[in-house]
Amino acid sequence: MCGIAGIFNFDPYRPIDVPLLRAMNAAITHRGPDEDGFYVNGPVGLANRRLSIIGLADGRQPIANEDETVWTVFNGEIYNYPDLRRELTDRGHRFRTSTDTEVLVHLYEEEGEDFVHRLNGMFAIALWDVRRRRLLLYRDRLGEKPLYYVQAGGRLLFASEIKAILRDPSVERAVDLEALYDYLSFQYNPRRETIFRGIARLKPGTMLAVTADGIAERTYWEIPAAVDAPRLEDEYLEALGDLLRDSVRRRLLSEVPLGAFLSGGIDSSVVVGLMTEALARPVQTFSVGFKVAGGYDESEHAARVARHFSADHHTLVVESMDVERLLPRTVYSLDEPIADFAAIPTFLVSEFARQHVKVVLTGEGADELFAGYDHYRLPAILGRYQRLPGGVRRMLSALGAAAPPRVAKALAAGALDPLAGFRLVKSVFRPDDLDRLLSGDVLGRLNGVAIQPDFARVFARARDLDPLNRYLLADLATWLPEDLLMKVDKMSMSVSLEARVPFLDHRVVELAAGMPSTLKWRHGGKYILKRLATGLVPQEIIDRPKHGFRLPLDRWFRAELRPMAEDLLLGRHARERGFFDPAAVAGLWARYLAGRDDCFMQIWTLVNFEIWCRGFLDGCNAEAA
């Protein structure tokens, strides 16, 4: 819906730097090209870029309560705002607009800082309480909307994107080495600290309170880490169907054209099916097809589903792709390096859909809720595997070293404790790989890196769960918000398109988190979701293996993109940064060229990092790209 930014001075007598506030807001114009708005009062300055979806005529932000003692800027959508508005009106509150944003200030008046518990939606909220001289920042429960902040020069800056914070010249562009270590390990950074030293992200389900005395952070919601009391399978199925239908219905609130991404997989097909049930008009659907050899094109499957639902279907056919132009643009939009090659097709389909609609529904989250990825096969069998004696598991791990890489990794993970095994399964570069890759200077400054605190905390909470639910909880808490949802938000908002995610209604997540593993993985993943889809979605779509957004980048890097890759990996700029041992990078590239396909994600991770360095550290014109 929007982008937000703001400044809080810890010295209450220091005036707000209005030119900086305006520059921060201008940096995120793509998130809200329709209009901007500002509020400056004493130590606080709030700014907003608006993508008008609801309350088109009167929804300009910032928005205040009746006596202007509470102000807010807000990015996202509150899907239950009609219910809340009626309740607040009955309590005597007067509304001046028709937007969901105004509900926030009135609900805060009624319930204080815990008003966030009443919200069903995706959001990043900044709320200024004039009387208490307190700024409150909130990020939604699952992390659909990003929010970053930094303390620098006696003030706190916050924004929907890091590039807005970097408009302050006093904020240094230095690399946080522990965040770099995590990025190389997992292709994204799960830490609270971003790759920019000093800049942090507000974690999902978290609130930050800011006053002249400092900041205080607290968690207001977490994914449940316990399985429900036993229920019948059909009871779960009925509850899931009811919640998903209500979730989709609520996400259809819009005063502008609305559609859906449709890949031809079960997740997006279920969403489109439920949209079709709820709407009296055909759903506008959007897919992208790559006309290259190798099984990368899913567009016919998407078209099959669209015909089934009589959707108004649009397909973007990509016959050739300017990767050298697209990569800098997608990396710039992401703010941090995230080596998820699906960012490119996500950007392309977002750009295509924006020609027709302003809002889309997507199928993200279902894989992490219902064990949709093939790598969940390992935790699904770990319960039995870990009952073997430790010596037997260690022997199998040693024998597995000669097996294909994915099998070897799975066997090795099974011999470790749950946290170490999870880390190994998710790794791109293992610790011994990084000991060879990183320069001596970087290794010395790291001085040993602890196991990621985010993973450790999640596994501590999940100690009573079986291995599959433990893995799912960890992915929902880390990988989903800081990689998958970040990709969807940043790619869609870079072209001023709002993406809504029905599977991540917190009520659906709470239900799924409490389900036993046997309802998720049974003869493969998504067992209960497939039951729900039966009769709604064409059976051949339910039965097809998961595909996902894919590109022939592996093949291209050995052919037409080889000069670009070699410049990014082996060129002077990369060598002189001092992060990596040039000989180790050259050796990795040689193994890749020799046909070691298991090296591709390592190569892709390094390529993305160098492009990020050129855009954000060297000041290359990534924005224009």
C-alpha positions, -999 to +999 in steps of 0.1 A: +000+000+000+027+025+009+061+033+022+069+050+055+099+069+069+106+090+100+131+106+123+131+108+161+155+131+179+164+119+214+171+156+223+136+170+224+148+205+216+166+195+185+146+204+153+138+178+128+160+178+097+131+183+073+152+181+041+165+147+052+130+135+060+119+146+025+149+129+009+142+097+028+106+097+016+116+104-020+139+073-019+108+051-016+085+069-041+081+036-060+062+022-030+037+050-032+036+071-063+002+085-058+009+111-031+031+120-002+025+134+033+045+147+062+040+155+099+066+173+121+061+180+157+089+186+183+113+156+182+094+135+156+090+137+119+068+112+100+066+107+062+045+086+039+044+076+002+009+064-007-002+037-031-039+044-028-060+012-025-087+020+000-101+055+007-089+068-026-103+103-021-095+109+016-068+086+027-038+108+026-013+102+055-003+110+082-036+106+099-046+117+134-074+110+159-101+136+167-080+159+188-047+152+170-030+137+200-022+105+181-007+104+146+003+075+124+019+066+091+012+031+079+023+006+052+000-024+045-036-033+048-059-040+078-083-066+065-107-065+094-109-027+095-146-026+086-154-047+118-131-025+139-145+007+125-181-003+133-170-012+169-151+021+174-180+041+159-203+024+184-179+035+212-183+072+201-152+077+179-157+100+149-141+091+116-131+117+090-119+093+063-129+060+048-095+045+050-083+016+072-054+038+084-077+058+107-088+028+126-052+025+140-053+058+159-088+053+174-080+017+183-048+029+201-069+054+221-091+025+233-065-002+239-031+014+242+000-002+227-016-036+227-041-025+200-019-045+175-034-077+188-068-067+173-054-063+138-057-089+110-034-077+082+000-070+069+016-038+083+045-017+092+032+010+116+047+042+131+025+058+157+033+090+176+016+096+210+018+134+215+009+134+252+033+106+261+060+118+237+064+082+226+070+067+191+058+032+186+069+010+156+052-023+147+059-050+122+032-075+113+031-110+128+046-129+098+068-102+084+050-095+052+060-058+054+096-047+062+107-020+086+143-009+093+158+014+118+192+028+129+204+049+159+229+075+146+239+110+155+216+113+185+185+103+166+166+072+154+158+069+117+133+043+104+119+034+069+103+007+049+135+003+029+172+006+038+179+029+008+158+056+025+179+054+057+210+057+036+200+091+025+214+103+058+252+108+050+261+101+086+249+065+083+280+045+072+279+020+044+300-006+062+295-044+060+284-063+092+307-093+089+285-116+110+256-108+087+278-115+057+288-148+072+251-157+076+243-146+041+270-168+026+259-196+048+222-195+039+218-173+008+200-147+030+206-131+064+183-143+092+198-120+118+180-090+133+211-070+122+212-062+085+243-065+063+247-027+069+266-024+102+243-005+126+211-008+107+186-033+122+153-048+110+123-049+132+116-086+135+081-100+127+056-098+155+077-071+173+071-036+186+097-009+192+090+019+217+111+050+214+113+079+239+139+104+249+152+078+274+160+053+246+144+023+229+128-008+241+118-038+219+093-065+227+077-094+210+039-092+209+032-124+189+051-156+179+042-186+159+029-213+183+054-239+192+031-267+204+008-292+187-029-290+195-048-315+216-059-343+193-085-335+167-101-355+139-085-350+105-118-339+091-122-313+118-088-298+108-099-299+071-131-281+078-114-254+100-087-249+073-113-245+046-133-220+066-103-199+076-088-198+041-121-188+025-125-160+050-088-150+046-093-147+008-126-129+011-110-103+034-081-098+011-104-088-018-112-055-001-100-029-027-112+002-045-088-005-074-084-034-099-073-066-083-059-100-096-037-129-087-004-145-096-010-180-110+020-203-114+001-235-122+010-250-088-014-260-061-009-230-038-018-202-063-045-224-078-062-228-045-061-190-040-075-184-075-102-210-069-113-194-036-112-159-052-135-173-080-160-185-054-160-151-037-162-128-067-191-123-092-166-115-120-137-134-136-104-132-117-076-115-135-046-139-133-010-134-143+018-158-151+052-158-168+066-184-192+102-188-203+105-201-238+138-219-233+147-255-234+149-275-202+115-275-186+115-240-172+081-230-186+050-235-165+027-212-184+006-240-199-002-254-165-012-219-153-034-215-184-050-249-177-060-237-142-072-203-156-095-221-181-108-242-153-119-211-133-129-191-164-103-165-153-092-135-174-057-148-179-026-129-190+007-146-198+040-129-202+062-149-226+099-143-221+120-156-250+152-138-241+161-119-209+186-091-202+200-106-170+229-081-170+202-053-166+177-071-144+202-084-118+214-049-107+178-038-106+165-067-085+195-066-061+190-028-056+153-033-049+161-060-023+184-036-002+204-066+011+219-094-010+194-123-012+205-151-035+170-162-045+170-164-083+131-163-082+135-126-076+139-121-114+107-138-125+089-123-095+099-089-107+089-097-143+054-109-134+049-080-110+059-055-137+036-073-162+006-075-137+010-038-128-001-029-164-035-043-155-041-042-117-028-025-086-033-054-062-025-092-065-031-122-042-003-147-041+003-183-028+033-176-006+035-194+028+018-226+019+051-245+015+063-235+049+030-242+066+023-276+050+058-290+041+057-283+004+094-285-004+113-317-011+139-309+016+112-315+042+115-352+034+146-353+057+129-340+089+098-361+080+120-393+084+143-379+111+122-392+139+129-427+129+165-421+118+174-404+151+162-435+171+192-454+156+223-455+179+246-425+175+274-447+163+252-461+135+242-426+124+278-414+124+288-444+103+260-437+078+271-401+077+307-411+068+295-436+042+272-410+027+301-387+019+305-406-014+268-402-022+253-373-043+256-340-025+220-337-013+220-372+000+254-368+017+242-336+034+210-352+046+229-382+061+254-359+077+226-338+092+210-368+107+241-376+127+241-341+144+220-325+171+187-309+157+200-273+155+233-283+138+215-306+115+191-278+104+219-254+098+237-280+077+206-288+056+200-251+049+236-243+042+250-230+009+286-226+022+294-248+052+317-235+080+347-254+066+339-239+031+339-204+046+372-210+064+387-215+029+367-188+012+370-158+035+402-138+037+424-141+067+416-106+077+378-113+078+383-146+096+404-128+122+378-100+127+351-126+130+371-145+156+346-174+155+309-170+147+283-184+170+254-204+157+228-180+145+209-167+175+176-166+156+179-203+148+190-212+183+161-193+199+136-209+175+149-244+182+148-238+219+111-229+216+105-259+194+122-285+217+090-304+222+080-306+185+088-335+162+116-328+136+093-318+108+073-293+128+105-280+142+119-274+107+087-258+096+086-234+126+123-224+120+115-217+083+084-197+091+103-176+117+134-169+096+135-179+059+099-169+051+101-133+063+137-124+055+140-141+021+107-152+005+084-124+017+112-099+013+115-109-023+077-107-029+074-073-011+104-056-027+098-069-062+061-060-063+065-027-046+094-017-069+067-014-096+040+000-072+021-033-070+006-045-037+009-083-030-014-100-004-008-134+010-040-153+021-021-183+035-004-160+060-035-148+078-023-154+114-054-175+121-044-199+093-008-200+106-019-207+142-041-235+130-014-251+108+013-247+134-008-268+158-014-296+133+004-329+137+031-336+111+012-364+096-013-339+082+015-321+064+038-349+051+021-381+041+034-398+009+048-363+002+041-328+013+009-307+016-013-337+025-041-317+040-039-288+015-042-314-013-073-327+004-087-292+006-079-287-031-097-318-042-128-309-061-117-272-063-085-275-084-080-297-114-067-331-102-036-331-125-025-298-108-028-315-074-008-345-085+020-327-103+054-323-086+063-289-072+081-268-097+085-232-085+100-202-103+131-214-121+155-200-147+183-216-167+209-194-150+232-224-143+234-231-180+237-194-190+266-188-165+287-214-184+278-198-218+265-163-227+267-150-191+302-163-185+320-129-191+296-111-167+301-138-140+339-139-144+340-101-140+318-102-109+338-131-093+373-126-105+376-090-116+397-063-099+367-048-079+359-082-063+395-091-056+403-057-040+374-057-015+393-080+008+364-102+018+374-133+000+406-153-008+409-147-046+425-181-051+395-198-033+370-180-055+390-189-087+391-225-076+354-226-070+348-211-104+370-237-120+352-265-104+319-251-115+331-248-151+343-284-149+307-295-144+302-295-106+266-286-107+264-286-069+286-254-070+259-233-086+242-219-055+277-209-041+285-191-074+251-174-074+255-163-038+289-147-046+276-131-078+247-114-060+270-102-032+293-085-057+264-068-075+252-056-042+286-042-033+288-023-066+253-008-061+255+000-024+292+003-015+306+016-048+277+039-055+271+025-090+238+037-106+218+006-096+187+027-092+187+037-128+194+001-139 
